[in-house]
Amino acid sequence: MFRDKSILITGGTGSFGRACTKRLLDEDECAKVIIFSRDEWKQWEMRRSDPIFDHPKIRYFLGDVRDAKRLSRAFRDVDIVIHAAALKQVPAAEYNPTEFVATNVQGAINVIDAAIDRGVESVLALSTDKACNPVNLYGATKLCSDKLFVSGNAYVGKSGRPKLSLVRYGNVLGSRGSIIPLWLSMIEEGATALPITDTRMTRFWITLDQAVDFVLNRLRSMRGGEVFVPKIPSMRITDLAEAMAPGVPHDIRGIREGEKIHEMLISVEEARNALEFDDHYVVAPQMIVSRWQEYPKTEGRPVAEGFYYGSDSNTDWLDATKLRALLETMFPLPQSV
């Protein structure tokens, strides 16, 4: 699918953008990978971090998704857009709501408009479990963004271009700004306890490589309007702490504003329009529900009545032992204390 295609990644200097860019350039099938982001320092640092990011096929395009004109210029002759740009820190969203709306909502509108006007083939947006039944401003802006991308398929006209869909998954293991880099830094500095908001807390987890695999595979299968959800494991926050620093006490701080005890990837209401596949689910709007016969009948099957996909109700779990084994492939971890 990617042979001789120009692929643009908004927010391309982030954790996902780097991993996806590296994969695309390693495979060396595409014509060009364009990194669209607003920070010239991060682009410069990305270019210096790995020889692959100085590949002849990579382009660094400065711009902000809030700037519709700049997006339109960037999308010229682009075939595929992966929309990863977002503001995503939950506490920051509660204090700076208008900034999150400007980037996550108006930015989504600008991406959709530019893709339609420029005749892009496909746009796949990255969402989050916090967009499912949101309780915080970040989740609400991502839910709004999700709805915009799904509904955008109604505006593409007879050409059917672009197809607009999204993927929704949980926390990315070790991504920039996540709990793992924070705890690793604290451990290196000799912390005597790790801060935990609530011992009951559970989360979905996915590795960067798995996220890249899922996005690229869904670009190959999308028809427009779907919400793609991978089947991924859950973990307890206490197990993660034990995996990273065995024997180190936990400092219970209390749940932060805008946090949930458990996250959800598919709600009961969404499940009415969901199909289950071997390694993922597809949640479709009515425009696709009426065309379910287009999906492989031998693979997709309706989910059970009353189904929902929550981090607490998941059947796949990573305990402390499994988490440590996984983390040791990515980070240097301390031994038991």
N, C-alpha and C positions, 0 to 999 in steps of 0.2 A: 504493500500500500504506500510506503514512504519513498519508493524509488523515484528520484528526480523531483521530489516535492520540496517546496519551501515551507518550513515549519517555524512559526513564531510562538514563543513562550512569554506571556506576560508574567512579571515577577520572576524572571528567569535566573536571577542571582540568588534566589532562596534555595533551601535544602532540596526541595523537589526539582526545581528548575535545573540545578547543577547535575543532579543524578540523571534526569531525563536527557539533558543535553549530552552528557558523557555517553549514554547508551546509544543515542542516535548517531553521534560522531564515530563511535567505535564500530558500529555496524556499517557506516559509510555508504548508505544507500540514498539518503536524501540529497537534494541539491544544495540546501542551505538551512542553517538553524539561526534564527534571529532572537537575540536576548533583548527583550523590551523591559526596561526598568528605569527607575527615576534617580538612582544613586550612582554617580560616576565612580566613586571610590570603590563600591562593591563590584562594579564591572571591572575596574582595574585590578582589584584584588583577586577576583575570579580568574582573570586572564593569567595572572602570575602563579596561581595555586597549582596548576597542572598543565603540562604541555598540550594536552588534548584541547584545552580551552583557548589555544592559539591556533587552532586548526584553520586551514584555508577556507573552510565552508562556514565558519561562524561569523556572525555579525553582531555588533553591540550597538543597540539603538536606544538612546536616552529619551525618556518620555514618561508621562504619568497617565494612568488610565482615566484620570479625571479630565484630561485634555483631549476632547473629541477630535480636534483638528490634527493633533499629533498622531493619534491612533489611526486616523484615516490615511495619513501619509505612510505610517509604518506597515499598514495592511496591504499596500499596493503589491500586486503579484504574489501574494501569500496564498498558499493552498490550505494549510491547516493551522488552526490556532488552539493552543492549550492555555486556558486562562487560569493562572495560578496566583495572580496578584491579589493581595487582600491585606487589610489590617485585621489581626486575629487575637490579640491579647485581651482576654475577658475583662480583667480589672481596668485596663486602659479604656476599653469601650464604655464602661459604665461612667467614667469621668469625662470622656471626650466623644459623646454620641454623634455629634454632627460630622466629625472627621471620619468616623466609621461609615456613616451613611454616604458621605461624599465618595469614598473609595469603593466600598463594597456594593453599594446600590447604584449610584450614578455611574460609577466605573463600569458596572455590568451593562447598563444601558448603552454606554458609549461603545463598549466592545461589540455588542450585538448590532448596533447601528452601523458601525464601521465594517463589520463582517458582511452585512447584507449589501451595503453600498459598494463594496469592493468585490463582491462575488466570491468570497472565500468558500471553499468546499465544505469544511467541517470545523465546528468549534466545540471543544469539550472543556467544560468548566469544572474546577475542583471545589467541592463543597466539604461539609464537615458534619459529624454526628450532632453537633450543637445546633444545627439547623432543623433538626427533627423535634417538634414540640419545644421550641426554644423558651428559655426562662431568662436569658440575658440579651443585652443589646447586640453583641456580636452574632449570636445565633439568629436573632431576628433579622439582621441585615443579610445574613447568608441565606436564610429562608426566602427573603424577598428576591435576592439575586437568583436563587434556584427557580423561583416562579417566573422570573423574567426570561431566563434561558429556555424554559419549557414553552412558554407562551410565544417566544420569538419565532417559533416554527410557523406560526400563523401569518407571519408578515413577509415570508420569503418570496411569495409569488409563484408563478408557474415554473420558474427555473428549479425550484426545490432547493436552492442554495442560499445560504449554507444550511447544513443539518446542525442543529443545536441540541446538545445533551449535556449531562453532568455525571460525575462520579461523586459518591458520598462515602467517606470512610472515617475511621477514628484517628486517634493520636498516632503520629509517625514516630517510631522509635528513634530517639536521639536527635530529632530535628532541632534546628536552631530556636532557642527560646523555650524549649520544653523542660520538663522536670529533671530529666537525666543529666544534661550538661550542668544544671544548677547544683544537683546533688554531688556530681563528680568534683566540681569546684570546691564545694564545702568539705568533702572528704579529703581532698588534697591539702586543704588548709587546716586539717586537724579537727574537724567538727566532732563534738562529743555526742551529738544527737542530730537526727534528720527531722526536719519539720514535716508534719503530715496534717492536713486539714481535718480529715475525718477517717477513722479506721474502717468504716463501712464502704468507703468509696471504691468503685470498680470502673474500669475503662476498657474500651476496645484498643487494640494495638496492631500496628502494621509496620513492617520495615520499609525503608526507602525503596529497596529493590522491588519488593512486592507491589508498592504503590506505582512504580514506573511500569512494571509488567501489566498491572491492571489497566492503567490509563491507555497504554499503547494497544492492548488487546481490545479495549472497548472502542477505540477509534476505528478499529477494523470492523466491528460488528454493529455500531450504532446506526439507527434509522432516523433519529431525530425525535426529541421529546422525552427520552428515557432518563430515569435516575438509576444509575448502576451502583449496586452495593456489593462489595466483596464479602465472602465468608471469612471472617478473621477471628482470632481468639480474644478472650477477655483476660484481664488480670486484676487482682486486688492490689491497691496501692501499698498495703502493708507487705505483700509478697515482693513487690518491686524494691522496697526499701531493704528488706532482708536479703534479697538477691545481690544488691549493690554493695551493702555493707553489713555482712553477717555479724550479729551480736551488738551492733550499735543501737542504742536506745532511740525511741521515737518521741518527738516533741509534738504533742497534739495541739494545734493552733485554733481549730474551729474552721468551719466551712467559710469560704470567701464569698463576697457579694457576687451573685450571678452564677455560682457553681451549682451543679447537680450532684447528688450522691451517685447516681447511675446515669449513663448516657444511652441514647437510643438511635438506631440507624433506620429502622422502619417502624412506623406507628401502626396501631390496629387499623386506623382509617386508611392509611396508604396500602396496607396489605390486601385490601379488596381488589386492588389493581396490580398485584404483584405476581410475578412468576419466579419459581425457583429453578436454578441451573446447578450443575455439579459444584461450581466454585463461586457462584455469585447469585444475586437476586436482581430482577429488573422491576422497577416501579414505573408504571406508564400512565400518562394522562389519557383522557377518554379518547383522544384522537388515535391513540395506538391500541388501546384496549379493544376497539372495534376492528382492529387489524391483527389480532393475536395470531391468526393463522399464518402470518408471515414469519413467525418465529419457528425454529425447528421443533416440531411436535415431539420428536423423540428425546429432546433435552429439557425443554421448559415445561413446568407443571405448576398449577395453582398452589399457593400455600394454604395451610389448614385454616379453617374458620377460627377467628380470634387470635391469629398469629401476630406477634410483634417481635422485633429483633432488638433486644436490649442487652446492655453489658452485664446485667445481673441475671438474665434469663438464658444467656448463651449456653450452648452445650460444649463449647471448646474453650478450655482454660489453660493459661500458662501459670504454673505454680512457681515458687521461688527457685526450685532446682532448674526447671526449664528456662526461666527468665535469665538466671545466671549463665547458663550454657550459651544462650543466645547473645547476651551482652558481652561475654568474653570474646566473641568473634568480632566485636566492634570497638570495645574500650578496654583499657587496663583497669582491673578492679582490685580492691584491697582484699586480703585474706581475712579469715575470721579473727575477731578480737576477743 
